[in-house]
Amino acid sequence: MGDVLAGFHAAWEFESDSVLIRFERGIRTPKLFQALGERRVPLEAIEAVTLTPGRRGTVVLHAVPRAGADPLMDAAAGQLREGCDPYRLVLPSDRETLAEYYADELRARLAEDTGPPERYLVTAPRAPLRFKAYDGRAAFDGTSVSFRWFWTGASSAKWKAGDQIFPVAALSGVEWRSPEVFEGHLRLLRHEPAVAQPAQADQDPAAVVFGLGYGPVHESLPFAASVLAAVRSSGTAPVTAVPAPRRDPADIADRIRHLGELHEAGLVTDEEFTRKKAELLAEL
């Protein structure tokens, strides 16, 4: 096709075998988009294409990725906010006819086989990558992940274990929990049967935890995706992106109380409070 469709925060360039998504760097553009820069999505990585009404006089062109085609979406495990989904292009409603044309063009080119592919089809963010979590600094050089603990945030269990280095060959997957609003973590999953990992991420030397202002999505998620892709490429073990588990009701109650305190202190908006509280209740 070779044409470009520009929307809010991104422009899609349609080619014969792929869609090149270029994200803007404006102040209103989600930081995750700015961190990604651009992404080439092969058509074989797309399962379906939809066009739906959006908010405030907009329409949304959505290319639904195949499960297992994009390490970023695998690592996110459904936790991304709608506005941070890199596969959604928001357009003014007066471009609906044009968007429908491109949606039809894409649908006509999609493969019939939409099962999980044998390899990732969308390139992961490239190493080296690093970010600052609440209890330590995480770094990935393409072959190993390292955690260096902060004395002000790390638990005694992590200090006792010392700074950690994990070769990609020793990993089976990644568990990422969104740090938005409060709390989250990045946990490395090891495939050695003898390794028993603590349930709580703040006690696990194979995990870093996020606090308010630490390990934001645009830093920690590309990191998780890059590690996940490297694990899959190594071929040493089945790659795993762990879905969010059901939580203990008492833990949920504590988190809601903490969220209420942040709301009262003005650190989260009414909308964020309502949304996050609903998400926590849904985990019961």
Phi, psi and omega per residue, in radians:
M1 nan -0.980 3.046
G2 1.351 0.122 -3.121
D3 -1.667 2.860 -3.128
V4 -2.102 2.321 3.079
L5 -2.063 1.965 -3.077
A6 -1.712 2.311 3.088
G7 -2.233 -2.804 3.085
F8 -1.355 2.180 3.055
H9 1.338 -0.133 -3.103
A10 -2.792 2.812 3.024
A11 -2.323 2.365 3.127
W12 -1.841 2.203 3.054
E13 -1.838 2.070 -3.054
F14 -1.588 2.105 3.100
E15 -2.053 3.042 -3.012
S16 -1.108 -0.564 -3.071
D17 -2.175 0.100 -3.075
S18 -2.829 2.968 3.000
V19 -2.120 2.151 3.090
L20 -1.673 2.034 -3.120
I21 -1.785 2.075 3.099
R22 -1.930 2.151 -3.106
F23 -1.663 2.488 3.099
E24 -1.286 2.903 3.107
R25 -2.074 0.412 -3.138
G26 -1.218 2.885 -3.083
I27 -1.120 -0.456 -3.133
R28 -1.579 -0.127 -3.137
T29 -1.299 2.293 3.106
P30 -0.906 2.440 -3.073
K31 -1.078 -0.522 3.095
L32 -1.079 -0.754 3.121
F33 -1.078 -0.735 3.141
Q34 -1.114 -0.659 3.135
A35 -1.191 -0.614 -3.124
L36 -1.280 -0.603 3.111
G37 1.322 -1.334 3.043
E38 -2.638 2.732 -3.139
R39 -2.490 2.350 3.037
R40 -1.742 2.109 -3.092
V41 -1.939 1.878 3.084
P42 -1.072 2.554 -3.129
L43 -1.076 -0.501 3.123
E44 -1.197 -0.225 3.103
A45 -1.522 -0.099 -3.068
I46 -1.786 2.287 -3.136
E47 -1.599 -0.689 -3.086
A48 -2.740 2.867 3.107
V49 -2.316 2.281 3.131
T50 -2.220 2.739 3.028
L51 -2.340 2.042 -3.052
T52 -2.329 2.752 3.069
P53 -1.128 2.474 3.091
G54 -1.883 -2.808 -3.140
R55 -1.615 2.620 2.994
R56 0.907 0.950 3.033
G57 1.253 0.683 3.128
T58 -2.226 2.882 2.971
V59 -2.206 2.719 -3.070
V60 -2.160 2.073 3.027
L61 -1.616 2.118 -3.041
H62 -2.182 2.086 3.022
A63 -1.675 1.935 -3.073
V64 -1.447 2.050 -3.105
P65 -1.326 2.631 3.036
R66 -1.203 2.528 3.036
A67 -1.069 2.311 3.115
G68 1.444 0.140 -3.125
A69 -1.679 -0.423 -3.036
D70 -2.313 2.038 -3.126
P71 -1.091 -0.504 3.129
L72 -1.124 -0.795 -3.119
M73 -1.296 -0.551 3.047
D74 -1.104 -0.804 -3.132
A75 -1.133 -0.670 -3.133
A76 -1.143 -0.561 3.065
A77 0.889 0.739 3.066
G78 1.382 0.191 -3.071
Q79 -1.646 -0.083 -3.124
L80 -1.262 2.461 2.993
R81 -1.137 2.654 -3.127
E82 -0.965 -0.722 -3.098
G83 -1.234 -0.189 3.127
C84 -1.900 0.192 3.107
D85 -1.345 2.005 -3.079
P86 -1.224 -0.110 -3.136
Y87 -1.716 0.121 3.101
R88 -1.883 2.241 3.060
L89 -1.992 1.993 -3.120
V90 -1.613 2.251 -3.060
L91 -2.261 2.683 2.995
P92 -1.068 2.561 -3.072
S93 -1.081 -0.388 3.137
D94 -1.277 -0.077 3.074
R95 -1.815 0.244 -3.079
E96 -1.064 -0.749 -3.121
T97 -1.094 -0.744 3.115
L98 -1.149 -0.715 3.128
A99 -1.130 -0.657 3.102
E100 -1.118 -0.647 3.106
Y101 -1.065 -0.838 -3.132
Y102 -1.200 -0.596 3.082
A103 -1.071 -0.775 3.110
D104 -1.118 -0.703 3.111
E105 -1.077 -0.745 3.131
L106 -1.158 -0.788 -3.120
R107 -1.021 -0.657 -3.113
A108 -1.174 -0.354 -3.077
R109 -1.773 -0.090 -3.086
L110 -1.272 2.529 3.108
A111 -1.295 2.652 3.133
E112 -1.285 -0.531 -3.140
D113 -1.410 1.928 -3.122
T114 -1.999 0.310 3.086
G115 -1.270 2.969 -3.137
P116 -1.044 2.262 3.120
P117 -1.311 2.887 -3.129
E118 -1.320 -0.338 -3.127
R119 -2.493 2.866 3.060
Y120 -1.224 2.353 -3.097
L121 -1.717 -0.367 3.108
V122 -1.831 2.297 -3.084
T123 -1.168 2.347 3.105
A124 -1.342 2.754 3.002
P125 -0.951 2.409 -3.017
R126 -1.482 2.465 3.012
A127 -1.342 2.770 0.115
P128 -1.386 2.536 3.115
L129 -2.342 2.648 3.106
R130 -2.739 2.736 3.032
F131 -2.774 2.822 -3.133
K132 -1.758 2.049 3.055
A133 -1.634 -3.052 -3.134
Y134 -1.259 -0.690 -3.034
D135 -1.888 0.033 3.134
G136 -3.097 3.109 3.094
R137 -1.938 2.268 -3.135
A138 -1.844 2.427 3.107
A139 -2.441 2.521 3.111
F140 -2.364 2.138 -3.093
D141 -1.805 0.112 -3.121
G142 1.816 -0.412 -3.141
T143 -2.120 -0.391 3.131
S144 -2.650 2.708 3.095
V145 -1.902 2.366 3.094
S146 -2.168 2.478 3.048
F147 -2.100 2.184 3.060
R148 -2.048 2.098 -2.957
W149 -1.396 2.587 3.024
F150 -1.685 2.328 -3.114
W151 -1.170 -0.384 -3.121
T152 -1.452 -0.262 -3.048
G153 -2.237 -0.449 -3.049
A154 -1.280 2.536 3.108
S155 -1.282 2.874 3.114
S156 -1.095 -0.546 3.122
A157 -1.104 -0.669 3.137
K158 -1.303 -0.662 3.090
W159 -1.122 -0.656 3.126
K160 -1.149 -0.666 -3.139
A161 -1.291 -0.493 -3.131
G162 1.475 3.003 3.089
D163 -1.011 2.594 -2.987
Q164 -2.128 2.540 2.994
I165 -2.288 2.226 -3.106
F166 -2.125 1.909 3.040
P167 -1.117 2.518 3.127
V168 -0.968 -0.633 -3.111
A169 -1.084 -0.345 -3.122
A170 -1.593 -0.018 -3.038
L171 -1.859 2.621 3.062
S172 -1.976 -0.197 -3.132
G173 2.994 -2.952 -3.061
V174 -2.437 2.484 3.029
E175 -2.092 2.013 3.131
W176 -2.022 2.273 3.059
R177 -2.051 2.235 -3.051
S178 -1.014 2.305 3.101
P179 -1.496 0.086 -3.065
E180 -1.138 2.416 -3.082
V181 1.289 -1.156 3.055
F182 -2.864 2.587 3.029
E183 1.011 2.450 3.096
G184 3.125 3.081 3.093
H185 -2.841 2.860 2.987
L186 -2.138 2.016 -3.122
R187 -2.035 2.321 3.066
L188 -1.596 2.255 -3.130
L189 -1.705 2.254 -3.102
R190 -1.838 2.514 -3.053
H191 -1.654 0.042 3.084
E192 -1.278 2.163 -3.101
P193 -1.018 -0.517 -3.061
A194 -1.341 -0.200 -3.070
V195 -1.518 1.977 3.085
A196 -1.809 2.013 -3.069
Q197 -1.644 2.362 3.116
P198 -0.997 2.596 -3.133
A199 -1.177 -0.648 -3.100
Q200 -1.549 2.236 -3.083
A201 -1.101 -0.525 -3.109
D202 -1.277 -0.184 3.091
Q203 -1.844 -0.028 -3.033
D204 -1.757 2.012 3.110
P205 -1.142 -0.160 3.086
A206 -1.696 0.328 -3.112
A207 -2.492 2.590 2.936
V208 -2.034 2.565 -3.095
V209 -1.929 2.674 -3.105
F210 -1.885 2.451 2.974
G211 -2.088 3.119 3.136
L212 -1.031 2.065 -3.132
G213 1.581 -0.041 3.134
Y214 -2.061 2.405 3.097
G215 1.069 0.818 -3.110
P216 -1.089 2.848 -3.053
V217 -0.938 -0.780 -3.033
H218 -1.201 -0.218 3.064
E219 -1.803 -0.839 -3.020
S220 -1.361 -0.583 -3.117
L221 -1.235 -0.832 3.055
P222 -1.020 -0.608 3.077
F223 -1.058 -0.880 3.141
A224 -1.052 -0.720 -3.131
A225 -1.138 -0.701 3.141
S226 -1.124 -0.751 3.105
V227 -1.128 -0.765 -3.132
L228 -1.044 -0.753 3.123
A229 -1.128 -0.691 3.132
A230 -1.138 -0.683 3.108
V231 -1.100 -0.756 -3.136
R232 -1.159 -0.684 -3.137
S233 -1.187 -0.502 -3.110
S234 -1.186 -0.481 3.102
G235 1.199 0.277 -3.103
T236 -1.484 -0.355 -3.103
A237 -2.846 2.770 3.075
P238 -1.050 2.321 -3.129
V239 -1.385 2.465 -3.054
T240 -2.337 2.265 2.915
A241 -2.034 1.993 -2.946
V242 -1.468 2.221 3.070
P243 -1.214 2.768 -3.124
A244 -1.123 2.256 -3.110
P245 -1.411 2.849 2.982
R246 -1.242 2.418 -3.074
R247 -1.821 2.832 3.082
D248 -1.202 2.388 -3.118
P249 -0.977 -0.646 -3.141
A250 -1.155 -0.650 3.111
D251 -1.151 -0.718 3.113
I252 -1.068 -0.758 -3.133
A253 -1.075 -0.733 3.114
D254 -1.094 -0.723 -3.108
R255 -1.190 -0.645 3.097
I256 -1.167 -0.688 3.083
R257 -1.090 -0.747 3.120
H258 -1.117 -0.706 3.110
L259 -1.084 -0.711 3.105
G260 -1.080 -0.661 3.096
E261 -1.129 -0.735 3.096
L262 -1.108 -0.653 3.128
H263 -1.153 -0.797 -3.137
E264 -1.123 -0.550 3.134
A265 -1.408 -0.055 3.116
G266 1.397 0.265 -3.113
L267 -1.523 -0.289 3.021
V268 -2.293 2.589 -3.115
T269 -1.387 2.951 3.073
D270 -1.024 -0.750 -3.128
E271 -1.112 -0.766 3.131
E272 -1.131 -0.699 3.127
F273 -1.085 -0.845 -3.114
T274 -1.098 -0.768 -3.104
R275 -1.149 -0.822 -3.089
K276 -1.189 -0.652 3.103
K277 -1.086 -0.724 3.111
A278 -1.113 -0.670 3.122
E279 -1.129 -0.719 -3.141
L280 -1.167 -0.736 3.121
L281 -1.120 -0.555 3.126
A282 -1.200 -0.298 -3.138
E283 -1.461 -0.130 3.125
L284 -1.260 nan nan
